[in-house]
Amino acid sequence: MRQTNEIFIPIPKTRNAHCKIEIDGDDMTSRAIESSWNLPVTNGIGTFKIILSNAHGQYSGTYQAGDIVKFYADNLDNTTLQFWGRIDYVKDNISKEGQFLEIEGRHRAYLLTEYLVCYSINTTSTSQILKNIINKLPSSYGFTQTNIVTTTDSMSVEWNYKPFWDCVIELCNYAGYDCYVDNNLDFHFFEANSIVNTNEAVVEGDNLLDSKNWGTNDYYEKSRVIVMGQDADGLPIVYTAISENEGDNIRELFIKDTSVNTEIKAQDLANAKLSEITNRTPQAIVKSFGLETIKPGDNIWILIPRQEIHGQYKIIQITQLFGMKSGGWRTECVVEEDDVGISGAIQSIAQKTNLSILSDNVNKLNYSYNFDFDQDIKVESHTGTKVANSKLLLGSDSATDGTWISIKKTAVDLVSYVEMRVKGKDIWDSKFYFSLNDGGTWQQINVENFSTKITPGVVGKDIKIKIKLSRPTGWNMNPEIESLVLLYS
């Protein structure tokens, strides 16, 4: 619910519905038994379904996949385009009630669910990232970006063959924004709850027809999100976002995404998902007489005194209904949150998928401090060591030992457990240490104890790593480290 101090006094509007359904340019309004035209914000691109009277099969074979479908509806002259779609499936059905033609399809922006994005960028605003991936779409698609609000945030992404709209959802979740594509293929990207539609309202005693499922569903509420990615050498990257209100009841969601290849990306994804699934808002479905100016993501006044509902609520999904069975033109709005249904099924699938993934974090530690040595960064000092060819090496061919120390990373809380993983060669004589008090005390981790959870002797928050590379005298070997990670909780 949008917080406001405004006083709302509803003024009834004149209703004189005029609607039209066009299929491949043909006016099929009088043949519509029922139809639904669905437009969501952020979660998808829109779908439609039409059932036409098809006595004696007079329209069988007339329409096919790819044909254009349009639905117009208003209270004046049926010239307001509510939905522009493309046919995916045409079914010819016969039942005891008669012969019908059933047509299903998607919004004309359907290509955004089929175009795969390969794109990476660091510390860039979400609005600019969105513009950048729109620019990667073929110009023949016709998408425009005149309604994208500029953001001041920044995030890093790395997408490999990720469906375009999944990228949009990730950007929206991170920024706290909503997005939809209108009938002219223009992107609308705006802050959630920032748009108030002052022309529409749903009011009991005026245009309200039905109200159901009001309440807050706690099933999907989680208190922490664990994101696991991996670096270029296959070592795990872990970040856990924890709600400030978690308390003693830990409710976890696990996401494994191999495109998350830096600590910043893991942190961004975890925080974005936590924001999405905490502090759940009310959900409901309200049905009214036709609303002609409503757009996905709009906030409208809803006044239902018998349910003690009086406020501005965000509409996350609009379904325009029209046909003989609908009794004319009706509008059904999903308020604030998806009802349990499709979204529940998707989450269930995701949970089953996660169960089949071999975890790279069997000790379930919450965070990671990663080093890939592609660049000479995160280093406090080199003493007889160097970074070259994406590896940590001894400083010269004649050197027998050297020490590398990382910069400090401050943990969220006191560190209680650590686990080290290293990828390299000829390191059996080298030594590895960690410190939790900014290098004041060092604790060694033996090579044979890599991948083993260790309890620190000195607890702290200021993490450093120290590596002492060693080439044993008389051995023709060159110790080198490609990557290292310290997992911790």
N, C-alpha and C positions, 0 to 999 in steps of 0.2 A: 504494500500500500504506500502510495506517495504521501509524504507528510505535507500538510497544507493547513493554513489558518483561514482559508477562504470559506465563505458561507455559500451553499449551493441551494438555489431555489429553481426547481425545474419548470420550464415553460413548454407545454406540449407542442409538438410540431405537426404540421399537416402531413398526412400519409395518403399518397395517391400513386401506388407502385406501378412503375412501367419497367418491364424486363424484356430482354431479347437474348436468345442463344443463336449464335452463328457457327455453323460447321462447314468449313471449306467454302465460306461465302454464302451458304444456304441458310435461310431463316427457319430454324427448327423449333421455335418457341412453342408453337401449339402442339408439338409432338412430345414435349418433355413430361414424362411421368414423374420423374424426380431427378434432381441434380445437386451436386455439392462441389463447392469451389473453395479449396483450402489454401490459405496463405499464412505461413508462420513467420516469426521473426527469429533470426539467428539459427534456429535448429534445423532449418531445411529451406527448400526453394518453392514448395507448393505443388499440389496435385489437384486433379478434378475427376469426377465420375458423373456420367450422364446415362440415364435410362430413357430410351425413346420408344414410343409405340411404333411397332413395325408389322402391322397387320398384313398378312399375305406376303411377307418378306419384301415389301416394296422398296426398302432401303438397304437390303442385304447386298453387300459388295460395293456399296456407294462410297463408303469412307474407309480409309486405311491409315496405317501408321505414318506419321509425318504431316498429316493434314492439320491445318490451323483451326483452333476453336476459340471463340470469344464469348464472354458473358457480360452483358450490359445491364445495369440496374440503377434506378434513381426514382425520385418522386415527381419527375417532370416529363421527360421525353425519351427515356431509355438510351441516352447517348453517353452515359458515364461508364467507361470501361472498368469493370471490376476485376476481370481475369482474362489473361491471354495465354493460351496453352497450346500444347502440341500432343497429338494423339499417339499413344504407345500401343494400345491394344483395343481391338474391336471384337466383341463377342455376340454371336447370334443365338438367342435363347428362346426356348418355348416352354411354357408351363401351363398349368390349368387356368391361369389368369389371362393367357394370351401369348402373342409373339412379340418379343422385345429385342431391341438393339442396345447392347451395353457398351459404352465407350469409356475408356480410362486413359489418363495421360498426366503429364506434368506441366508445370509452368514453363514458359518459353526460355527461362534461364536454366533449363535442365542440364545443359552442357557443363555447368559448374560442378555437377556431381560426378562427371565422367572425365574431366580434364585433370591430369595428374601434374603436380607441381614438383619441380626440382629446383630448390632455391636455398641459399644460405646467406645470412648477413648478421653482423654483430651490432649491438647497442644502437638500434634504430627505432624510431617511434612506430607504434602499431599502425597509425594512419598511413605513414609512408610505406611501410611494408605491404599494406593492402594495395596501395597504388602501384607499387612495383610489380606485384604478382598479377594485377589486372593488366598491366602493360605487357606481360608475357603471353596473354591470351591472343590468339589470332585476331587480327583486326576485322576479319570477315564475320566474327561472332557479333559485333556491334555493341559491346558493353561500354558504358561510360561511367564517369566517376565525379560528377558535379555536386553530389550531395554527401561527400565524405568530410566529416568534421575533423580538423587537425588536432592531434593529441600531443601532449608534452611528455609522455612516458617514453620508455625505451626498453627493448627486449632483444634477445638474440634468438635466431631460429636456424634450424637446418632441416629441410624437408627433402626427402628422397622419394619421389613417386607417391606423394601424398595427395589424396583427392582435394581439389581446390576448396570445396566448401568446408572440409575438415580443417583446413588452414584458417579459414575465416572464423570458425568456431573457436579455435585456439586464440586468435587475436582478440576476439570479443571477450572471452573469459579472462584474459590477462588484463585488458584495458577497462573492463566494466562497461563495455559498449554493446550496442545491438546493431544488427545489420540485416538488410533485406534488399532484394533487387525488384524494382517496380516493373510495370508492364512495358515501359519503354527501354528496359534493360539498363537503367541507371542505378548504380549502387547508392544506398543510403546507409551511412555509418555514423552513429550518433551515441552520445552518452545515454546509458539506460535510465529510464524514468525522466528524461529531460524534455520530452514532447507531450504536451497536453492538447488533446483535441477538444476544443470548446464548442464544437458544433454537434457533438453526439453525447448521449447519456442513455443509460438503461435505468428506467424508473418504474417501480411497482405502481400499478394503477394507471400507467400510461402505455408504455410499449413493452414492458417485461412480459414474457410468455412462460418462462421456466427458469428455475435456478436450482442447481444441484451440486452436490459434492463440496460444499463449502467446508473448509478446514485446512489444517496444516499436517502434511504427511511426514512423519518423523523417520520413516523407513530408510530413506536415502541420506539422512543426516550422518555425517562422519566427522570425527574430531581430528584426524590426521591423514595426510596423503603422502605415501612413499613413492618416489619416482626413481627408477633405476634405468640408467643408460649405460653406454660403454665407450671407452676411448678407442683410438685407432688401433691399439694393440690388444683390444678385447678385455681390458681390465674394467671392473665395474665403477660407475659413477653413481653415487647415491645422495639423495637429499630428501629430508622428511620435513614437511610443513605441518606444524602443530597449532591447533586452535588455542587461543588464549583462554577459552572457556572449557578446555578438555576435562579437567578434574580427574577423578579416579576411573571413569568409564571410557576406556580407549576403544574407538570405533575407526578401523583402518580401511583405507582404500589403496591398493597397490597398482601402479602403472609401470609397465616395462616398455620402453621406447628406444630402439637402437639408434634412432636419429638424434637422441640426446647425447651429445659427445663432449660437453663441457659442464663444469659445475654450475655456471651461470644459467645455462639452459635447463638443467635439472631443477634448479631453484625456481626459475620463472614458471615452469610447467606445474610444479607442486603447489606454488602459491596461487596460481590461477585456478587450478582445480579445487583447492581448498575453499577459495572464495565462492566458487560456484555451488558447492555442496554443503556449506554451513549457513546458519541463520535462515533456514527455509522460510519462504513466504507462503501466505495462504494460496490455495488452489481452488478453482471452481469452474463451472461451465454455466454461462448465462445465455439464454435464448430470447431473442426479442424480434419485433418487427424490423424490417430491413434498415440497416445503418449504411448510408450511402457514402460517407466521407471517412470512415474508419480506415486506418492503416496499421499494419503490424508494428507493434512496439509503442503505439499510442497509449497514453493514460486518459481514461475517461471516467466521468462520475458514474458511480453505481449507487443507487438508493433503493434499498429493500428494507423498509422499517420492520417487518415481521421477523427478519433475521438479524436485526440490529446492524445492518450494513449501510454505511454512509461514508463514502470517501472516493478518492481517485485511485483507480487500479490500472496496472499495466496489462494490456491485451497482448499475449504472446502468440496467439493463433486465431485467425478469423476464418470462419467457414460460412460462405454465403450459400443458402439453400433456396432452391426454386423448383417448382413443379406442382402437378396436381396433388400428389401425396403430401407435399409440404404445406398446402393451403395457400400457395402464393410465394411471396418473397420473404424469407426469414434470415436472420443473422445469428450465428452461434459463436460466442467468444470464449476462449480459454483464458482464464484470469491468472496472472502471475506465474503459475507453475504448470508444467505438463501433468495431466492426470496419469496415474499409473496405467500403463498399457504398453505402447510401443517402446517408450524410453525404458520401462522396466525390463522388457525383453532384451533390449540392447545391452543393458547393464549385466543381465544374467549371462548373456553370451560372452561378454568381456571377462566376467569372473571365471567362467569355465575355461576360457582361453588361457587365462593367467595360471590356472592350475596345471596346465600342460607344459608350462615353460620351466626349464631348469633354472633355478635361482642361482645367481652369482653372489648371493649374500645370505648364505645359509644361517649365519649367526644373527641375522636381522638387525644389523647396526644401522643407525639413522642417517649418517652423513659420510662424506668422503672428502679427502684432500688429495687431489690428483696432480701428477707431473708426467708430461709426455716428452719433454726435452726436444720438442720440435724447434723451440726457441729458448734462448738463454734468459728465462724469466723465472719469477718466484724464487730468486736466489739472493741470499744475504752475502755469501762469500764462497770463493773458490780458492783452495790452497792445493796447488798441484793437480787440479782437475780442469776440465773444459767441456763445453757442449759443442759438438760437431757432428754433422751427418745425422741429426735427430737422435743423438745418443749422448749420454754422460760418459766421458772417457778420462783416462789419465792424461795429464798435461803434455806429456811427451813420450816418445817410444822408449826412452831410457828410464823413465820414472818408475819407481816400484810402489809408490803409494801416493794418495792424495785425499783431501777432505772437501766435501761439498756440504753446505748448510743452507737450508731453505729460509725464506722469509717467514714471519709469524702469520698464522691464521687464528683468529679468535673464534672459538666455538660459541654456540648459542647458550649452552649450559656447561657445567663442570663435566669433564669427560670421565666416564666410568669404565669403558672398555675400548680396546683398540684391536685392529687386525691389519697386518701389512701384506700386500701382494707386490711382487716385483717381476718384471719381465726383462731378462737380459741373458748374458752368457759369461762364463768364466768368473763367476762371482762367489764361488764357494769359500774363498779366503777373505772376502770383503766383509765389512761389518756395517750394520744398520741400526740406527737409534731413533728414538722419538723423545720429545720433551713436551710437557704440558704446562711448564712455567717459564716460557720464553727463553729456553736454553739454560736455565739455572740448574736443572738436574736432567741428566740423560739416562734413558733406559734402553738397553740393547735388546733387539729381537734377532735371535739366531735364524740363519737361513732355513734350518729344518722346522722352524716354528711359523714360517709364513703360512697364511690362511688359517691360523689358529687364533681364537679370541683370547686376548690377554688382559688381565687386570693391572692397571698402572700402579707402580709403587708410590708415585706422587701424583695426586689429583690436581687438575687445573683446567684452564680454558685456553691458554696461549700456546698453540701447537707449533712445533718446529720439527723438521726431519734432518738428520745428519747421516751422511754416507761416507764411509772410509773405504775407498777403493784400494785394493791391494793386489800386486802381482808377485806371487811367490818367487823367491830367488831360485834360478835354475830352471824355471818353467817357461816354456814358450807360449804364453797366453796373454791376451789383452782383455781385461775385464771391461765390460760395457753394459750400460743400463738403458733400455729403450723406454720404459715407463715404470711408474711406481704409484701406488695408491695406499693411503692410510685410511681405512674405514674406522669410524668411531661413533660412540653413543655416549 
